[in-house]
Amino acid sequence: MKQNLLKAMALGGVMLLNAVSISAAIPEHLYMVGEASPSLWHIDLAQEMTNEGDGVFSYRGNLYNQNLQFIDARNWDGVRYVPEHSGTWLINAREANVISAVGNENRWWVTEPGTYDVKVYFSDNGESVMITAQWVDELSPLVVPLGAATNQWDTASVPPTFNIYPEEGTEDVFVWEGTLSPNDGCSHFKFISYPSNYWETWFYFPSELDFNGNVKLVKAGETYPVRRTWGNSENAQDHFWGFPAEACTPDKKYKVTLNLGENTIKFENIVESGVNEIAGTELKASFIGGDLVVEGASAGIEVYDISGRKVAQSNGGSLTVAGLSNGVYVVKTAGKVVKIAK
């Protein structure tokens, strides 16, 4: 690896001055980080690849049309595995020279969003590194909420814990639940199809506006049409749905259902009756040892990783999952969602 680093420097490869060479070794863990990865640039949530043994790491899941790096730790002091020429297309990585160093800012480029098969091969005790990547399908469906209601504004930097995946049995119905805080007279929000630069993602926003020139005020119990556009071509970045200030008190909780099959959005009050089907139960999820243990559900349970892949499910109200890699997981059951990190 040190030889690769020196070769890259001799050829004029782009590199930070503080990039340092490292001794060759096959890493125990390998992660993806960057705007193309499900974890974006949130290094503490970096997407872990599966260690298949014999120096092979794999990942199958969503990648966005942006850039990324491979790194052997969830911190910026880890060893990065990047191309000799920054911007090299990831799908051409097999033919590229891989540089291994700390502090190198070269990046791989993902040219098209979708589901990818990615593998990293280490050989010669880590001296040689080869990366392969193949587009295999469209993106697994998800949406991301933006606006004052979630305090997330930058389309390219929303943490993966905000990703919303389809309701069970659907591919195009997404549900957001929460309380709202008023901002500029109302609490407002909209949705995008996946994290990316605002000119490279779908926007889902109101078809008409009636407040301050950029907000459609809504009422609980009502359903409204959804307009969609690619890349903010209709100023969608400035358009939102919103509740009036008097409807945004801490005691009120709302459910928002975005149906992209019908291009509608529905707003509902969530009434906290205090009486559950199973009295006194509460959805609980925790890691005990290496196992994810879920208890307290009144219906079936589903577990997703941050790339949107379902990794486990059960028909009953409890579930134990072994063998999960480090990362963030979404635990879903009827009316409840819990996010947990390992």
C-alpha positions in Angstrom: 0.0 0.0 0.0 2.9 2.4 0.8 4.2 1.7 -2.7 0.8 2.6 -4.2 0.8 5.8 -2.2 4.3 6.8 -3.4 3.4 5.9 -7.0 0.3 8.1 -6.8 2.3 11.1 -5.5 4.9 10.6 -8.2 2.1 10.7 -10.8 0.6 13.8 -9.4 -2.4 12.3 -7.7 -4.5 14.8 -5.8 -3.8 14.4 -2.1 -3.9 16.5 1.1 -0.6 17.5 2.5 -1.4 15.7 5.8 -2.1 12.4 4.0 0.2 9.8 5.4 1.2 6.3 4.3 0.2 3.3 6.4 1.5 -0.2 6.8 -0.3 -2.8 4.7 -2.9 -4.9 6.5 -6.3 -6.4 5.8 -8.8 -4.3 7.9 -11.3 -6.0 10.3 -14.1 -3.6 9.3 -14.8 -1.5 6.2 -17.3 1.3 5.8 -18.6 3.6 3.1 -19.0 7.3 3.7 -19.9 10.2 1.5 -22.9 11.8 -0.2 -23.3 8.7 -2.4 -23.6 6.4 0.6 -26.7 5.9 2.8 -24.8 7.5 5.7 -23.8 10.6 3.7 -20.8 12.3 5.4 -22.0 11.3 8.9 -18.9 9.3 9.9 -20.4 8.0 13.1 -23.2 6.4 11.1 -20.9 5.2 8.2 -22.4 2.3 6.3 -20.6 -0.9 7.3 -19.9 -3.5 4.6 -20.2 -7.2 5.2 -16.9 -9.0 6.1 -17.1 -12.2 4.1 -13.7 -13.4 5.2 -10.5 -14.0 3.2 -10.1 -10.2 2.7 -13.5 -9.7 0.9 -16.1 -7.1 1.9 -19.5 -6.7 0.2 -22.5 -4.3 0.1 -25.8 -4.6 -1.7 -28.1 -1.6 -1.3 -28.8 2.0 -2.2 -26.1 4.4 -3.5 -26.9 8.0 -4.6 -25.4 9.9 -7.6 -22.6 11.6 -5.6 -19.2 10.7 -4.3 -17.9 8.4 -1.6 -14.8 6.9 0.1 -14.1 3.5 1.7 -12.6 3.8 5.2 -11.6 1.2 7.9 -13.1 3.0 11.0 -15.9 5.2 12.0 -13.6 8.2 12.5 -11.6 10.4 10.2 -8.3 8.9 11.4 -9.1 5.7 9.6 -7.4 4.4 6.5 -9.2 5.5 3.3 -9.2 3.5 0.1 -9.6 5.9 -2.7 -8.8 6.2 -6.4 -5.5 7.6 -7.7 -7.5 10.1 -9.7 -10.3 11.7 -7.7 -13.7 11.4 -9.5 -13.0 8.0 -10.9 -16.4 6.3 -11.6 -17.1 3.6 -9.1 -18.4 1.3 -11.8 -14.9 1.5 -13.3 -13.1 0.9 -10.0 -11.8 -2.6 -11.1 -9.4 -0.9 -13.5 -8.3 1.9 -11.2 -5.3 2.2 -9.0 -6.4 2.2 -5.3 -4.5 4.5 -2.9 -4.4 3.6 0.8 -3.7 6.5 3.2 -4.9 8.5 6.1 -6.3 12.0 5.2 -6.6 11.4 1.5 -9.6 13.4 0.1 -9.8 11.6 -3.3 -13.2 10.2 -4.0 -15.1 7.6 -6.1 -18.0 9.0 -8.1 -21.4 7.2 -8.4 -22.9 8.3 -11.8 -26.4 7.0 -11.3 -28.6 6.4 -8.2 -29.7 2.8 -7.7 -29.2 -0.5 -5.9 -25.6 -1.6 -6.3 -23.5 -4.7 -5.7 -20.1 -3.5 -4.3 -17.1 -5.7 -3.3 -13.7 -4.8 -2.0 -10.9 -7.5 -2.3 -7.7 -7.4 -0.2 -4.8 -9.7 -1.1 -1.1 -10.0 -0.4 -1.8 -9.3 3.2 -3.4 -6.0 2.3 -0.8 -4.9 -0.2 -3.2 -5.2 -3.1 -6.8 -3.8 -3.2 -9.4 -4.2 -5.9 -12.9 -2.8 -5.9 -15.8 -3.8 -8.1 -19.3 -2.2 -8.4 -22.3 -2.9 -10.5 -25.7 -1.2 -10.8 -28.4 -3.9 -10.4 -31.7 -2.2 -9.9 -33.5 1.1 -9.1 -33.2 2.7 -5.7 -35.1 1.0 -2.9 -38.0 3.4 -2.3 -37.7 6.0 0.5 -38.5 9.6 1.2 -36.9 12.3 3.4 -38.8 15.1 5.2 -37.4 18.6 5.1 -38.4 21.9 6.7 -39.0 23.5 10.1 -41.1 20.5 11.3 -37.9 18.4 11.3 -35.3 21.2 11.4 -33.6 19.7 8.3 -33.1 22.0 5.3 -30.1 20.9 3.2 -31.2 18.2 0.8 -27.8 16.7 0.7 -27.0 16.4 4.4 -30.1 15.0 6.1 -29.0 12.2 8.5 -30.1 8.7 7.5 -32.1 8.4 10.7 -34.7 10.7 9.0 -35.2 8.3 6.1 -38.8 7.1 5.8 -39.4 3.7 4.1 -42.7 2.4 2.6 -45.5 1.1 4.8 -45.7 -2.7 4.9 -47.2 -4.2 1.8 -46.6 -1.0 -0.3 -43.9 0.6 -2.3 -45.2 4.1 -2.5 -47.0 5.0 0.8 -44.8 6.7 3.4 -45.8 7.9 6.9 -44.3 10.6 9.1 -45.4 11.1 12.7 -44.4 13.8 15.2 -45.1 17.1 17.0 -44.6 20.5 15.3 -43.1 23.8 16.3 -44.3 27.0 14.7 -41.9 28.8 12.4 -42.7 32.1 10.6 -46.4 31.6 11.5 -46.6 27.9 10.7 -44.7 24.7 10.9 -43.9 23.6 7.4 -42.3 20.7 5.6 -42.1 18.7 2.3 -40.4 15.6 1.1 -37.6 14.6 -1.3 -37.0 11.2 -2.9 -33.5 10.7 -1.5 -30.6 12.8 -0.1 -28.7 14.6 -2.8 -28.0 18.1 -4.2 -31.3 19.8 -4.7 -31.0 19.7 -8.5 -30.5 15.9 -8.4 -33.6 14.6 -6.5 -37.3 14.5 -6.8 -39.4 17.0 -4.8 -42.9 16.3 -3.5 -44.6 19.6 -2.6 -48.0 21.4 -2.7 -49.8 21.9 -6.0 -51.1 25.3 -4.7 -50.0 27.9 -2.1 -52.0 30.3 0.1 -49.6 31.6 2.8 -46.6 33.9 2.4 -46.3 32.9 -1.2 -44.7 29.6 -0.5 -46.8 27.6 1.9 -50.1 25.7 1.7 -51.8 25.8 5.1 -53.4 22.5 5.9 -56.0 21.1 8.4 -56.0 17.7 10.2 -58.4 15.3 8.6 -57.9 16.8 5.1 -56.2 15.2 2.0 -54.4 17.4 -0.6 -52.9 16.8 -4.1 -49.1 16.4 -4.4 -47.1 18.0 -7.1 -43.7 16.5 -8.0 -40.8 17.9 -9.9 -37.1 16.9 -10.6 -34.3 19.2 -9.4 -36.3 22.1 -8.1 -37.3 23.1 -11.7 -40.5 24.7 -10.3 -39.0 26.4 -7.3 -40.0 23.4 -5.2 -37.2 24.1 -2.8 -39.2 27.1 -1.5 -42.6 25.5 -1.3 -44.1 23.7 1.7 -47.1 22.4 3.4 -47.7 23.9 6.9 -50.0 23.9 9.9 -51.0 27.3 11.4 -49.2 28.3 14.6 -52.2 27.6 16.8 -52.1 24.0 15.6 -48.5 23.5 16.6 -48.6 23.0 20.3 -46.5 20.4 22.1 -49.6 18.5 23.2 -50.6 17.8 19.6 -49.2 15.0 17.5 -49.8 14.5 13.8 -49.6 11.7 11.2 -48.7 12.6 7.6 -49.3 10.0 4.9 -47.6 10.6 1.6 -49.2 8.4 -1.1 -47.1 8.6 -4.3 -49.2 6.1 -6.1 -52.2 8.5 -5.9 -50.1 11.7 -5.6 -51.9 12.7 -2.4 -50.9 13.7 1.1 -53.2 13.3 4.2 -52.8 15.0 7.6 -54.3 13.5 10.7 -54.4 14.1 14.5 -53.0 11.3 16.6 -55.2 10.9 19.6 -53.4 9.7 22.6 -56.2 7.8 24.3 -54.1 6.2 27.0 -55.7 2.8 26.3 -53.7 0.4 24.3 -54.7 -3.0 23.0 -52.2 -4.4 25.5 -52.2 -2.2 28.5 -48.9 -1.0 29.8 -46.8 -2.2 26.9 -44.3 0.0 25.0 -42.1 -0.9 22.0 -38.6 -1.4 23.3 -35.5 -2.1 21.2 -32.0 -2.6 22.5 -28.8 -4.5 21.8 -28.0 -7.1 24.4 -24.6 -8.5 23.6 -24.5 -8.7 19.8 -28.3 -9.4 19.5 -31.0 -6.9 18.7 -33.9 -7.6 21.1 -37.4 -6.0 20.4 -40.3 -6.3 22.9 -43.6 -4.8 23.6 -45.2 -4.7 20.1 -48.9 -5.4 19.7 -48.4 -6.5 16.0 -45.7 -7.8 13.7 -42.2 -6.3 13.7 -39.9 -5.3 10.8 -36.3 -4.3 11.1 -34.5 -2.2 8.3 -31.0 -1.0 7.9 -30.2 2.6 6.9 -30.0 1.6 3.2 -33.7 0.5 3.3 -33.1 -3.3 3.3 -35.4 -5.4 5.5 -33.1 -7.5 7.6 -35.6 -9.2 9.9 -39.3 -9.6 10.6 -41.7 -11.4 12.9 -45.4 -11.9 13.1 -45.5 -11.7 16.9 -44.8 -8.9 19.4 -41.1 -9.8 20.1 -38.1 -10.5 18.0 -34.4 -11.3 18.5 -31.9 -10.8 15.7 -28.3 -12.0 15.8 -25.4 -11.3 13.5 -26.2 -7.6 12.6 -23.2 -5.5 11.6 -22.6 -2.1 13.3 -24.9 0.6 12.0 -28.3 2.3 12.5 -31.5 0.2 12.3 -35.2 1.2 12.1 -37.6 -1.0 14.0 -41.2 -0.7 12.9 -44.5 -2.1 14.1 -48.1 -0.9 13.9 -48.1 2.9 14.7 -44.6 2.8 16.2 -41.1 3.4 14.9 -37.8 3.2 16.8 -34.3 4.0 15.5 -31.4 2.3 17.2 -27.6 2.2 16.6 -25.3 -0.7 17.2 
